[in-house]
Structure formats: structure tokens, C-alpha cells
């Protein structure tokens, strides 16, 4: 089998394909033309290609094909794909040779012809998992590409050898019990460690082996830094940038499971700053997550034994902050996080579990990367894939009328819209509440929001959901008693979730049983859930699983474009407030804690703001607020200074009220008119015209209602406009917002 790729202009992979033939291409020619009679020589026997625009195309879509694997002068590869007679989809690419990429000249999908934007065709390679021969029941080994990346600063030198040995031992143990077509590559960030496996740098591998233009790499070098920059950070500790570069440019094999193990003891953007982990580290982590998810790369994170301060309390605070970001990167890319203080033997055991999970066949979920098995809450499970069916075994708790869940979840990450469809062929019933279903879940926490369509031991199909974090789960009235086999499908379209079942052989006649509206973040998990509702495990067998995504996913807005002419905001902690924020191209995820009450003379909040002059208005849509107190609030605010007792005007959304806050003079009591809160999502707006300030709200973003009358507050012309968040409790609260707009009037 030969494999090939279509690359974007930046070297990232846009599409992947493979083909097989009978005969030889060495010194000869593999030629194919649709409708032409087969000759007596070598011939094309199978062909497959897939990208987000044309979808999946096979041998019947090959209009012309030509491949010669000879010397440098004679080798060539080109093809023309289409779907006659309409030819709605198509791709024309070539001529590629071993030392030169071919040009993609035509690229069209259901939305019409696309600008080819510098896309290029690679010359094929022999590779990928060897397919099973026809009639041979022995399945091919799954292909797994594992890249181990280490921070090569001096603080990691003592761990490098121990970690590489632990990884080798875990691989040996895993391969003996769960063999795979595994390729492991060890890389250091801008350096190496002698007498370890880390003998090549990320930069050298990508530019010399993967043949990537060095100008495309995000990683920094010492040579292009100023003296001041060299004192501020170390490129050897650019962890997030290294993850981006490997995920984007590594020579991954088509169809292989992609995994990165990252090993470090520092924050992810150039190491530790004077104050510890800072906003730049968090933003760098968010960029790495975005790239990893886009390229289908799981990132596993190891946090080493760093020393951050001689002050024990400060050290522990910084350590927990860094560990939280490492855990976030792993969680949001489908990976695992491991802290060094848990011990090396535990690390090896975790690594073996991760590798066994990676060995699940990449085609277990058609149309997606290999799924990963998660034990949520009290759930405990295992999964087997034999190339034809999934066998999922799990124990756990009931989904009915609970605030926390316990189940096993075989899932893949999903950005934006998508759907999963499975056919349940059998379920080992041991309790009326035994449940198997397909689920969209916001996080892997046991109290997360979710929507699920499922079938259970009672013989009925149900739709269940939780629309608030730690809220009580809810369930639609069951659909009439149905037997197995049964198709289950859940589809996400923006904030709408459609639950369907089908009883026909091919799952084509879908019957909608529920349609729900719920606000979730852009990044969610999509997969199969199973719980026995008891300590005794139940077993479900699923023989058809597929994931569907839109052919043209939404483009991410550049940061500056999204926030407009005022530019990206800066985070300011007012009073005792402590906050963090992330931006994923569509939404702001804002987290903050205020340890004292917002007590009306001085403020404890986090303020995400930009300087602003003159008249204007700030509007934002609140999608979600996790309540930690009856007065937890997120709002938009115009504020004279960053002092905690500054003059201000704001409108804030609270769990029970929408309230206006005004402060006319420094550290005076604020005036607070309010009304009962409408359901989220809701728009809030604050307007400044001269010295008059007004507060507004809307449930549709078009018709705004003024809350309270205009108030006159004497502020300087230069003010700050932004979003505030305060938990009013010692626990962190999270708000999710979008539709940000700051306009001059």
C-alpha cells in the first residue's frame, strides 16, 4: 500500500489518501482512466482519499491516475478525482516527484470551487498499517505515532534519562500484550541530553527529516533574541510552541493515531516569569490546544519536580497554577496529565494505560481519530475493538435524577457542530437502569452539562440531559418499547441538540425523539456512554459507529479582528480578585475568584478591559455563568481607573438578577437597581455619552431594554471599558461569553 498527503501552504496536512495496485511501478507505469478497458499490465486495485472539502472519495471517483516510482527523472504522481455526472466534488493534483511537490489546480466541494491557496501534493510513500488480505480474519495492527518532547533546560537533566527509560519500559510491556505498529520519536526543544534517547531537537527533525521550511516553525531560537529577551525567557522552555510545531509539521503517517508526550517542569511560554505563571503562558497553552485539536493530536503532559521559590507557600501556589494548565492542555486534547510527585512507577503504569488506549483502531469511529476511553466519576470500564465491532464493558451509577455521573465514555473531541451515530447490537441487561447511549458532553467532569440519547435495561429509548453544572439530570418521557438492534444518533447544531433513533437495517429512517436547546462551550466531547448502574459490570456491543462533522468548519477569527480597533483586552485583578481568561476564536472563557464580597465601596473582581476615550458602548452576550454565590456576577463596565474604589457604571448578570451598579465618587456606596434575570443566553450593554451612563439588556441581541434611568457620573475622558467577573466566594467561577462589541458613538 502507498500513502500520500495534500498539504496546506504552511506545510500542515489538509488531506490524506492511499492506494494499492497489482504488478510493479518500478520502471513501469500505473495508469488508470475511468471507463477505459483494463490492460494486461499493472493496474490500480484500490484508492481512497479524504479531506474536509471533498469528503471521502474512492476508486469509482478516480477519473485519471498516473504513478511511476522510478528514478529521479522518470518518477511522477498525478490524479484527477470527481463524482460524475454532476461533478459537485473534485480534486486535480500533480505532477509530484520525490524531490518536488505537485500543484493542486482544482478543488471543489458542495459549496462550489475553492481557491487552492497554495495546496500541494506529496509523492507517495510505502506506509500505513498493512491491510488484512481478503478472506484473512487476521486484522492489521493499528498504526500509532508517538512523539516524546522534552524541555532541555538544565532543571530537566536529572529526569531525562529516568523518563526515557520509563517510557521504553512501558512501550515494551504494552507491545507484549497489546501490539501495534508503533513509531516512537524522542525530541528536545532547542537542545539535547547526552546518553539519553533525546539526541535530536524538534527543529532539526522537522527541518531535516520532515523537510519543513524553518520559517514556518513557531519555536524560537537563542540567535534571534535580544539580550533583554534572553534574560526574560528560555526558548528551551517554549513548550506550547513545540507542541504546535510537532502537531502541525511532524511527518505523521496517514491513518496513524497521533500522540505527543510533553515533559517539563516550567510554564509553557519560555519558562517562569518573575511572578510565576502569567497570562502569556495561558494564551500559549490555548493556542497549543487549538492546533492539537485541529490536527487530531492527543497531548499527554508530564509536570516535573521544579523548584519555584524558597517560600513554601509561594512555591505551592505556583506549582498548582502550572499543574492546572498542564492538566487543561491534556484534558482538552484527549490526553492524560501526570505530576512527577506521584512517582515514577505510577507514571509508567499510566503510560501503559495510555498506550493501550492508543492502540484502539483509528477506524473504530468512522470519520474521526481513534476514540479514547474515559472513566467519568465512579465509572470503571474497558473497550475492545476487533476491526468489526466495539465491545464496551463498564460499571457505574444511574443517569436518572442525579447531580453527578458515573460511567465509562468512549469519546473524541469535537469543535463546533457534529454528530455521532451508532448501532447497538446487544446489551447485557442486569438492571432496569443499565444505560448505553451516545452523548455530547461539555467536559469530562462528573457534574458536566450533557445531552444523551440512550437505550436501557427497561427496553425503552430515552433522551437525558443536564443543563447546569451540578444540576439534577432530566429525562424525556420514553419512546415506546423497542428492541435491539437499534440505531442511536445525536447531532449538535450550534446550541441545538437533536436526538434520534432508527429501527431499520441501515439506520436511514431516523425518528426524532427530542430536540433541546442548551449553551455549551465550543470544545466538547462526543462519544458512546455505558453504565451498569451498579458495581457489577454490563457489556454492550456496537457494530457500526460513525462521526460526522461539517465539511467546511468555521474559520477562527484573528484575535485583533475579533476584539476590533481597540485591540485585545488586558486582564486586571481589582482588589482581591484573581482571574484568568482564554479565547478560542469564538468565545471568551473567563475564570475568577473574589475572596471578599463586592461590598459597594471597593471592588474584588477581575476586569478584562481596554483603555477607551470619549463616547461609546460595550456589548457582550453571556452564554453561561457558574454560580458560586447568590451574588456571583459577570458584567460589562466602564471604569475611570483600575483602583478598587474607582468611579464606575456597569450592568451585571447574577444567578437571580440583572443589576446596575453606579459609583459617583471614589469609595462611596454604589447604587444598585435590579430586575429578575432572564434565561441565558442574554446580552448586556453599558453606554457612555458625555457624562451620562446607561445600562441595557436584551434576550435576542436586537431589541434592548434600558434598566434604570441615565446616571450622570463625572469621569475623565480616558476610561477603561471591559468585562468584570467576581465569584463573591473563595471558589473560582467561570463565565463563557461571545458577541463582544466595543463601539465609538
N, C-alpha and C positions, 0 to 999 in steps of 0.2 A: 504494500500500500504506500502511495505517495501522498504527502500533505503539503498544503500551500496556504498562504495568507494574503489578504489585501490590507495594506497599511494606510493609515492616515498620513497627512503631510508631516506630522510631528513624530512619525515612527511608531505610534501606538497601533494596535491591531483593530481593524474595523470589521473584517470578515475572515472566516476560516473555511477550508474545504479539504477534500481528499478524493482520490480516485484509484482504481485498480485496473489492470489490463492483463490480457493474455499475450504471451510472446515476449519480445525484448525491445527495449527502446534504445539500447546502446548501439550506436552506429546506424540505427534504423529509425523509423518514424511511427508514432502512434497517431493516427488521424481518424477523425470521426466527423461525419456530416449527417444531420438529421434527414432521414428519408433515403439516404444512399445505401446501396447494397453492401453487405459486409464482404470484404475481400478475404483473401486467403492468408494474409499476413497478420501482424499484431493488431489487436483490436481493444477498444475501451470496453470494460465489462461493468464498471460501477463508477458513479460520480455523485458527489454531494458538496453543496456549498451553502453557507448561511451568513447573512448579515442583517442588521436592523431594517434595511430598506427593502430588499427583495424577499426577505424571509428565507425559507429553505427551498433550494432548487436541486433537482436530481437529474438522473441520466436523460429522462424524457425532455428536460429543458435545455439540453446541450444542442445548440444549432450547428456550431462548428467547434472543433477541438484539434489542437496540434501540439505534440510533445516529442522532443528529441533530446535524449540525455547522452550527448556525445562529447566531443572536445569543445574548447572554448569558442571556436569559430562556428561550430555547427549546432550547438545546443540552443533550444528555443522552447518557449511555452506560451500559448495564447488560446483564448476561447471566446465564444460568443454565446450568451445564455438568453433565453426568452421563454414566454409561455404563449405560443401561438394558439388560436389565430389572433387574439386581441393584443398580445404582447404588452400587457399592462406593466409587467415586471421584466427587467432585463439588465444585463451587465456585459459590456465588451471590454476585454482586458488583454494586454500583451503589447509587444513581444518581450518576455523576460528571458534572461540568460543567467548563468551562475554568478556573473560579476555585475549584473545590471538589472534594475527593476524595470518591469513593463509599465506602460501608462494605461490608466483606466480612462477610456474615452467616452463611455456611455454608462449611465447609472440611473435607472428609473424604477419607481415603485407605484403603489396605488395613488399616491399624491402627485404623480407626474414626474418629469425628468428633473434630476438634481444636478447641481453644479458638482463636478467631480472633485474639486477642491484639492488637487494635487495627490489624489489617491494613487497608490502604486501596487503592482502585482509582484510578489516574490516568486523566484524559481522554486519548483517543488523539491522537497526532501523526502527521503525514506524515513518514516517515523510513525509515532502513534501506537496505540495498543493494537496488537495483531488480532484481526477479527477471527472469530471461530469459523472453521470450514463448514460448508453446507452439509448438514446431516451429522455434524460432530457436536455432541452435547457439552463438550468441554468449553466453558466460557473463557474469553480473553481476560487477562489480568488488567485491572484498572490502571491507567496512567496517572501518576502523581508527580508533580514538580514541586520540590521543597527548596526554598532559598533561605539560608540562615544568615542573617545580617547582624553584625556586632559593632557597637560603638568602640573605636580603637583608642580612646583616651587612656591615660595611664591607670586610672582607677579601675578599669575593667581587665587589666593584665592578669591579675591573680585568679580571675574567674574564667578566662577564655579557654584554658586547657581543660578545666574540670567540666565546663559546659559542653565543649565539643565531644568529650568522652561520654558524657551522659546522653547526648543526642545519638551518638553512634550505638551505644548500648540499647537505647530504646528502639532504634531502627532494626537492629539485629533481632531483638525479641519480637517485634511486630511482624517482620518478614517471615519468621518461622511459623507463626500461627495465622497470619492474615496477609499472604503475599500480594505484592503489587508491582507494577512496572514503575519503580521509584527512581527518580533522579534527584540527587541532593547536591546543592552548590553552597559553599561557605564563602562569604564575602565580608570584608571590613570596610568601614566608612573612612575614606581618605587615609588608610593605613592598614597594616597587617600585624599579626603577632607571630613571632618565630616559634617553631616547634609546636605549632597547633595546626588545625585544618584551615585557619583563616590566613591563607597565603596570597590571596588576590583581593584587590579593592573593588568596590562597587563600580567605580569609574573605569578602571581598566577592563573589567569584564564586559561592561556594556559597550564600551567604545571599540575594544579589540575583538571580543568573541561575538557579541551580538551586533557589531558593526553599526552602532548608533553614533550620530553626529554629536560631539561633545557639547555643542552649543544648545542642544535640546535638553540637557540634564539640569535638574533643579538644584542638585547638590553644589555647595560652594567649596572653593579651594583656598589654601593659605595665600597663594600667589596673587589672587585678585582682591585681597582685603587691604584696607588701610591699617596703619598702626593702631589707631583707636579701635577699629573693628576687631583686630586680633586680640586686644585686651578684653573686649566685651563678650566675645563668644568663640567657640572652637568648632570648626567645620567637622571635626571627627565626631562631634556630638549632634550633628544635624540629622537626628533620627527620622523625623517626619519627611524630610526631603528625600532621604534614602528610600523610604517606603514608597513614596511617589514614583521615584525613578525606576525601582525594581518592578513595581506593579505595571508601569507603562511600557518599559523598554526591554525587560528581560525576554530571552528567546524561549518563551513558553511553548510547549508542544500543543498542537491543536487537540482539543478534547481532554487535555490533562487537567486534573484538579490543581488549582494554583494556591499555594500556601507560602507565607512568609513568616519566619520566626525572627522577631526582633529582640535583641539582648542589649540592655543598657542600664545605667543607674542614674540617668540625668533627665531633665526636661527635654522636650522633643525639638526645640528650635535653638541649637547652638549651646545647650547646656544651661547651667544655673546662673540666674541674674543675681544682683545684689539683694533683692528682696525674696528670692526663691523662684518658683514658677510664676510666669507672668502671662498677660493676655496674648502676647505673640506666640507662646508655646501652645496655648489653647487653640488659636486660629490655625496654627500649623498642623495640629492634630486633626482639626476638622477638614482641612484640605486633603490630608493623607487618607482620611476615611472616605471622602468623596471619590478620590481616584481609585482606591481599592475596591469600592463597591461598583464603580463604573466598569472596571476591568475584571470583575468576578474573582478578586483575590482575597482570601482569608488572611488576616493578620493576627498572629499569636504574639503576645507581649510578655517578656520576662523583665522584672524590675530587680536589679542587683542590689548589693549591700553598700549603697553610698552613704557618706557622712556629710551632712549639710550644715551643721552648726555644733559648736561646743555646748550650746544651751540645749538641754534635753527637750524642753517643751517646744522650742523653735524647730529643732530637728524633726520631731514627731509631726509637727504641723506641716512642714514642707514635704516630708515623706508621704503623708496621707494625700496631699494635693497631687503629687506626681503619680502615685498609685491610682488615684481616681481617674486621671487622664489616660494612663495605660489601660486600665480596665475598660474605659469608654471606647478606645480605639478597637480593642479586641471584641467587645460586645457588639459594636455597630458594624463590624465587618464579618461577623460569624465566627470569630476566633475565640481563644481562651487566654485569660490573664493568669500569671503566676508570680507571686512575690518571693524573693530569694529567702526571706526569713522563714518560709515554710519548710525549707530543707531540700537538699539535692536529690535525695531518694524519692521524695514526693514529686519533685519536678520531673524525674524520669518516668514515674508512673503516669503523671498527667500527660506527658509527651506520647507515651504508648497509646493512651486512650485517644488522643487527637489523631495520631497516625492511623489507627484502626478506623476512626470515623472518616478520615480522608479516603480510605480505601473503598468506601462505598462507590459503586459505579457512577461515573459522571452523568450517565443517561438514566439514572433512577427516576429523576424528574425530567421528562422530555421538555426541552426548551429552556432549561436552567442549569446553573452549575450544580455540582453534587450537593445534595442536602446534608445538613448536619443535625445530629440528634441532641436535643437539649432535655434535661430533666428539670422541669419547672416546679418549684415548691417541693412537695412531698413525692412527686412522681419519680419512678425508677423504671428504666426501660432499656431495651436493646433492639437492634434492627438487623435484618439480613436481606441481602439482595442477590438473587441468583441469575440476574440478567433478564428475567421474565416477570417476576413478581416480588413485591416487598412483603416481608413478614415482620410485623411490629408487635412486640410483646412489652406490656407495661402494667405497673400497679399505680395507684394514685387515689385521689379523692373525687367526690361528685362535683359536677359543674352547676348543680341546681341550688339556687338561692344561697350563694356563698360569696364572701368578700376576698378570699384568696383561693388560688387554684393549685392542684397537684396532679400533674400529668406528664407524659412524655411527648415531645414535639419534634417532629422531623421537618425541618424548615430551611428556607433560603431567604436572604434579604430581598426586599422589594422597595424600589423607589417609585413614588407616584402611583400610577394605575397598573392593574394587572389582575389575573385570575388564576385559580388552581382548580383542576378537575380530577377526580379520582373515581375509580370503580372499586367498591368494597365487595369482594367475592365471598368472604366468610368472616364471622366474628364468633369467638369462643365465649358464649354467654355464661356468666357466673353470677350476675347480679342485675336486677332491672335497671340500675343506673350505669351499667357499663356503657361507655361512650366512645365512638370513633367518628371523626369528622375532619373537615377542612376549615382552617381558621386563618383570619388576618389578625395579627396581634401587634400592638404598638411597641411593647418592649418584652423582654424575657422575664421581667419581674412577675411574681405570682399574683399581684393585685392589679395588673395592667388592664387597660382598655382592650377589648377584643370583640370580634363578630365571628360566629361559627355556625355552619350548618352540619348536622350530625345525625347519626343513626345509633340506636342503642339496644340494650337488652330487653327493653319493653316492646321492640318491634316497630317503633314509630320514628318518623323523621321530624327533627326539631330545628329551630333556629334559636341560638342563645347569644347573649351579648352582655358586656359591662361597659357602660358609657361614662363612668367616672372612676378615676383611680381609687381603689379600695372601696368602691361602691358594691352593692349587692348585685350579683348576676341576675339576669332576667331571661325569660324564655317565652317564645310564642306558643300558642296552642298547637299541639302536634298535628302533623298531617296524618291522614288515615293510615292504618296499619299496612306496612309494606314489607316485603321480604327481600332477601338478597338473591342475586347480586343487585346492587343499586349504585347509580352514579350520584356523586355529590359535587356541587360546584359553588364557589363563592367568588364574586367579582367586585373589585374596588374601582369606582369611577369618581375621582375627587373625594367628596365627603359622603358619597352614596355607596351602600353595600347591598349587593343583590345575591340572595341565597336561593339555590335551585336544586332540584333533584330530577333524575330521569330513570325510568324503569326499562327502556328499550335496550336492545343489544348493543348499539353503538353510542348511546348517550346523546343522540341528536335531538330528541324531543324533550327539551328541558321544561320543567314545570316550576315556575317561580313560587316559592312558599313564603318569602318575606323580602321586604325592601326597607332598609334602615338608613337614616342619616346620622352620621357621627363624625366629629372632628378628630382626626389623628394627625400626628406628625407625618412629614413626607417619607421618612425612613421607617419601615415596618418589617415584620417577619410574616412569611406566607408559608403554610405547610399543613401537615397531617397531624392531628392530635389524637391520643389514645389514653384513656384512663379506665382502670378496672373498678374504680370507686371502692376499693378495699386493698388490704395488704397482699391479697392473693392476685397474681398477675393474670391478665387476659391477653389473648392473641387475636390480631386482625390480619387478614391477608388482602392486599390490594394489588391488582394485576395491571392497572393502567393509571398512570399519574402524569399529568402534563401541566406546565405553567405557561401562561400566555401573557405577553407584555405588548404595549403599543409598538408598532413598527418604527415610529419616529418619536422618541421620548422628548419631553420638553427641554429646550436649551436652558442652561443656567445663566442667569443674568450676572454680568461682571459686578463686583462689589460697588464700585463707584457709580455705575449706571443705576443700580437698584436704589441707592440712597440719594441720588440726584446731585445737583450742583454743590450742595453743602458738604458732600463727601461722607465717608464712613464716620459714624459716631465714635466717641471715646467713652470708656466706662469710668465713672467716678463713684467712689464709695463715700456717701454722705453720712456724717456722724458715725454710728457703729455698724452701718451697713457693709456687707461683704457680698460681692456678686461676680458672676461670670456670664459670658454670652457667647453664642455660636450663631453663625449664619450659613445656611446650606444652599443658597442660591434661590430659595423661595420663601423661607420663613426665618424669623428670629426665635431662637430658643434661649430664654433669659432665666438664669437661676440666681437667687439671692436669699440672704438671711439678714434679718434685722433683729438684734437681740433685745431691743427695748421697744416700747410702743411708739408709734408715730404720734407723739404726745402734744402736737399742735403748737408748741413754741419752738421746738427744734426737731430735726428730722433724723430718722435712722432708715436709710434706704440706699439702693444702688440706682444710679442715674446714667442712662445711656444717651449721650447728648452731643450736640454740635453747637458752636457759637453761632449766634444769629443776630442780625441787625434790622431794625425797623419793624414794619408791619408784616404779619404772616400768619399762617395756620399750620398746625401739625395734626395729622390724622393717622390712625393706625387701627387695624382690625384685631381684636382679641379672639384668638381661637380657643385658648384653654388657659385656666389658672388652677393650679393645685392648691387647695385651701389648707393652710396650717393653723389658721386662726379666723375667727368670725370677721376680723377687720383686715385680713390679708388683702393687699391691693396691688393692682397694676394700673398704670395710668399714663397720660401724656401731660407734660408740664412745661411751662415757660417760667424760668427762674433767673433772678437777677445775678446771683453769684453762686459759687459752689460751697459757700459757708452753710453750716447746718441750720442756721436761723434765718436764711435769706428770704426776701420778698418773693412771692410766687403766686401763680394761678395754675390749677390743674383740675382735671377730671379723672377720677379713678374708678375702676371696676372692682367690686368686692363680691364675696360669695352671696351676700344678701342685698346689696345696694349698689347703685351708681351714685357717687358723691362728688361734689365740687369742694375744692379746698382753696382758700384765699389767705394770703398773709400780706397785710398792708405795710407793716413796719418790721424791722429786724426783731426776731424772737418774741413777737406778740402772738397771742392765740389766733388760730385760723378759724374762719367762718365755714361751716360745713352744711349746706343744704343737700338733700339726697332724695332719691326715689328707689323703689324696689328694682332689683336688677332684672333685665330681660334675659332670656336664654342666650348662651353663646352659640355661634359667633356674634359679636357686636362691634360696631365702630364707635370710637370715641375721638373727640376733636377739641383742641383748645385754640382760640383765635385772639390775636393781638392787633388792635387798630388804635394807634396813638397810645394813650394811657388807659384805654378801655379793653378789658379782657372778658371773654365769654367762653362758656363750656357747652358742648353739644354731644349728642349721641344718636345712633341710628341702628336699626336692625337689618337694613338692606344696603347700606352704603350710598344710597341716593337721596332719601328723604331724612334730613337731620332735624332733630328737635332740640331747642335750646333748654338747658337745665339751669334755672335761676336767671336773674337779670344780669345785665352787664355791670361789671365792677371796675371802678377807677383805682388803679394802683400805679404810683409813680416809680418807674424803673428807669435805669439808664438805657440809652439806645441799644447798646451791646448787651445781649442777654444770652441765656442758654435755652435751647429747645430740645426736648427728648422724652424718653420713656423711663418711668420710675417703677421700681418693684420693691416691695417690703413684705417680709413674711409675718412680722409682728410676733415672732415666736423664735425660740432657739433652734428651730429646724428649717432647713432650706425649702423654699417653694420654687416652683417652676411655672413660667408663663410662656406660651407659644403665640407668636403674633405674625401677621403679614400685612400687606397692602399699606406699607409705610409711605407717607407723602408729606414733605415739608415744602410749603409754597410761600413765595413772597406775594403780598397783596398791594 
